[in-house]
Amino acid sequence: MSKRFVLIHGAWHGGWCWEKVVRELEARGHSAEAPTMPGMNPGDDRSRVAFDDYRKTIAEALGSRPEPAVLVGHSSAGFLLQAAAPDAADRIERLVFHNAFVLPDNHAQFDLVPPEVARGMTALAEASPDASVPVIEDFVRGALLAGESREVQDDLMARLSPQPLVLFTTRVRTGPFEALDLPKTYLFCRDDQTPAPYREMAGALGEGCAFVEIDGGHETLWLHPERVAEALIREAG
């Protein structure tokens, strides 16, 4: 049975990071789309991006076709799913959080990272011309792509873009999300080297949330898209 997937990227990325997963899904008879969030398209004015722009973009993607979708969020997009899902719950068949941040009510992503990291990234954004956090090379090489070749790391570095600070600092009201009765999966790449409590955040989704592990690190969707596509298809039923 053919399924529809809507794939949401995380910080510093764009819809391009899902391109290989999209191809894998389509090759298996499914449809998939990966919108790029506001501020991450070439020519976007990052200084004007508001958090509600993310919610609206996701709702528009879900509403672009009549059939419900499996809505997938990677990394920082986890809490974008929490914010956006109540706006289009009737268009969602299942929610999948892929190595994703899941926020407690009235928290921002910076509440879940070490304070010195949040302060450092805020300072970088305040020194930028458009209130954006530049791509942090040490983080890409030492966490997102830990253990990968310099060539692979350089390839990703060339594709990443500065991220509007508002993504990290906006507090999300999760009450409407928690009231939703939608199937959920937490898809976890067990070799992820980024410093985030993924297992604990997965547990916050409740006992009814399926927890699925696959091999790979934070960028498995780009490096080994077949693993992610196969897991998504299994979870979509």
URRA-V606304 format. One record per run of one state. SS is the DSSP state (2 for helix, 1 for strand, 0 for the rest). FROM is the first residue (numbers start at 1). TO is the last residue. If there is no record, write none. Layout:
((SS | FROM | TO) (SS | FROM | TO))
//
This chain:
((0 | 1 | 3) (1 | 4 | 8) (0 | 9 | 14) (2 | 15 | 27) (0 | 28 | 30) (1 | 31 | 33) (0 | 34 | 45) (2 | 46 | 48) (0 | 49 | 50) (2 | 51 | 63) (0 | 64 | 68) (1 | 69 | 74) (0 | 75 | 76) (2 | 77 | 91) (1 | 92 | 98) (0 | 99 | 106) (1 | 107 | 107) (0 | 108 | 108) (2 | 109 | 112) (0 | 113 | 114) (2 | 115 | 127) (0 | 128 | 131) (1 | 132 | 133) (0 | 134 | 136) (2 | 137 | 144) (0 | 145 | 149) (2 | 150 | 159) (0 | 160 | 162) (1 | 163 | 164) (0 | 165 | 165) (2 | 166 | 169) (0 | 170 | 171) (1 | 172 | 172) (0 | 173 | 174) (2 | 175 | 178) (0 | 179 | 182) (1 | 183 | 189) (0 | 190 | 197) (2 | 198 | 203) (0 | 204 | 209) (1 | 210 | 214) (0 | 215 | 219) (2 | 220 | 223) (0 | 224 | 224) (2 | 225 | 236) (0 | 237 | 237))
//
